[in-house]
Amino acid sequence: MTKRALWLGIVAGALTLAGAGCESGKSCEDLCAAADACADFPSETPCETRCKVEEEVVKASACEEQQAAFDKCRGGLKDICETQNFCISEVKTYNDCIDDFCAVDPGACADYCVDHPTACPQP
């Protein structure tokens, strides 16, 4: 997995924590902003929009279980920037689930693909 793909997974997890009842107690927007601050992945899309899109894709993809495991792992971290060091298997499992869904139903992922191009089928 490339560093960019790993960071995309981290940001993806940050975007959906609030919708899944993450143990961290932080809002999706707070975690989104924190992830943007520690990654080379700044986005022009506001975190509020990214969180809404992420929540829709997680529900449509039936990746809630994978997201919950990822959220549980991240919930114990003191620094969101350390996710890549401590939640590697959770990031991969979550990303694989979303990637598989987007490959099968790219139309359902159109908005998601704007900020997560590695999860989308390449032309």
C-alpha positions in Angstrom: 0.0 0.0 0.0 1.4 3.4 -0.9 1.9 6.1 1.6 -0.8 8.2 -0.2 -3.2 5.3 -0.1 -2.5 4.8 3.6 -3.1 8.5 4.3 -6.3 8.4 2.3 -7.5 5.6 4.5 -6.6 7.6 7.6 -8.6 10.6 6.3 -11.4 8.3 5.3 -11.6 7.0 8.8 -11.4 10.5 10.3 -14.4 11.5 8.1 -16.7 8.8 9.4 -15.9 8.6 13.1 -18.8 10.8 14.2 -21.4 8.9 12.2 -20.3 5.6 13.6 -20.3 6.6 17.2 -16.5 6.6 17.6 -15.1 6.2 21.0 -12.9 9.3 20.6 -15.8 11.6 21.2 -14.6 14.1 18.6 -16.8 15.2 15.8 -16.1 14.0 12.2 -15.2 17.6 11.2 -12.7 17.9 14.1 -11.0 14.7 13.1 -11.1 15.6 9.4 -9.3 18.9 10.1 -6.8 17.1 12.3 -6.0 14.6 9.6 -5.7 17.3 7.0 -3.2 19.1 9.3 -0.9 16.0 9.6 -1.1 14.6 6.1 0.0 15.8 2.7 -3.7 15.5 1.8 -5.2 19.0 2.1 -8.6 19.1 0.3 -10.5 22.1 -1.0 -13.7 20.2 -0.1 -15.0 21.3 3.4 -14.9 18.7 6.1 -18.6 18.9 6.6 -19.2 17.9 3.0 -16.5 15.2 3.1 -18.0 13.7 6.3 -21.5 13.5 4.8 -20.2 11.8 1.6 -18.1 9.4 3.6 -21.0 8.4 5.8 -23.2 7.7 2.8 -20.5 5.5 1.2 -19.9 3.5 4.3 -23.6 2.8 4.7 -24.0 1.9 1.0 -21.0 -0.3 1.0 -21.9 -2.2 4.1 -18.5 -1.5 5.5 -19.7 -0.5 9.0 -18.0 -3.4 10.7 -14.7 -2.6 9.1 -15.1 1.1 10.0 -16.0 0.2 13.6 -12.8 -1.8 14.0 -10.8 1.1 12.5 -12.6 3.6 14.8 -11.9 1.4 17.8 -8.2 1.3 17.0 -8.1 5.1 16.4 -10.1 5.8 19.5 -7.2 4.8 21.7 -4.6 7.0 20.0 -3.5 10.3 21.4 -2.4 11.6 18.1 -4.4 11.1 14.9 -1.1 11.4 12.9 0.1 8.1 14.5 -2.7 6.1 12.9 -0.4 4.7 10.2 1.9 3.3 12.8 -0.7 1.6 15.0 -3.8 0.8 12.9 -2.3 -0.7 9.8 -4.5 -3.8 9.5 -7.6 -1.8 10.3 -6.8 0.8 7.7 -6.2 -1.9 5.1 -9.3 -3.8 5.9 -11.5 -0.7 5.8 -9.9 0.6 2.6 -10.3 -2.8 0.9 -14.0 -2.8 1.7 -14.6 0.7 0.4 -12.3 0.0 -2.7 -14.2 -3.2 -3.5 -17.6 -1.4 -3.3 -16.4 1.5 -5.5 -15.0 -0.8 -8.1 -18.4 -2.5 -8.4 -20.6 0.6 -8.1 -18.5 3.6 -9.2 -21.7 5.7 -9.6 -22.4 5.4 -5.9 -18.8 6.6 -5.2 -18.7 9.6 -7.6 -18.7 12.3 -4.8 -16.4 10.1 -2.7 -13.9 9.8 -5.5 -13.3 13.5 -5.6 -11.2 13.2 -2.4 -10.3 9.5 -2.6 -9.2 8.8 -6.1 -7.3 5.7 -5.2 -10.6 4.0 -4.2 -12.1 4.7 -7.6 -11.7 2.7 -10.8 -9.1 4.1 -13.1 -10.0 4.8 -16.7 
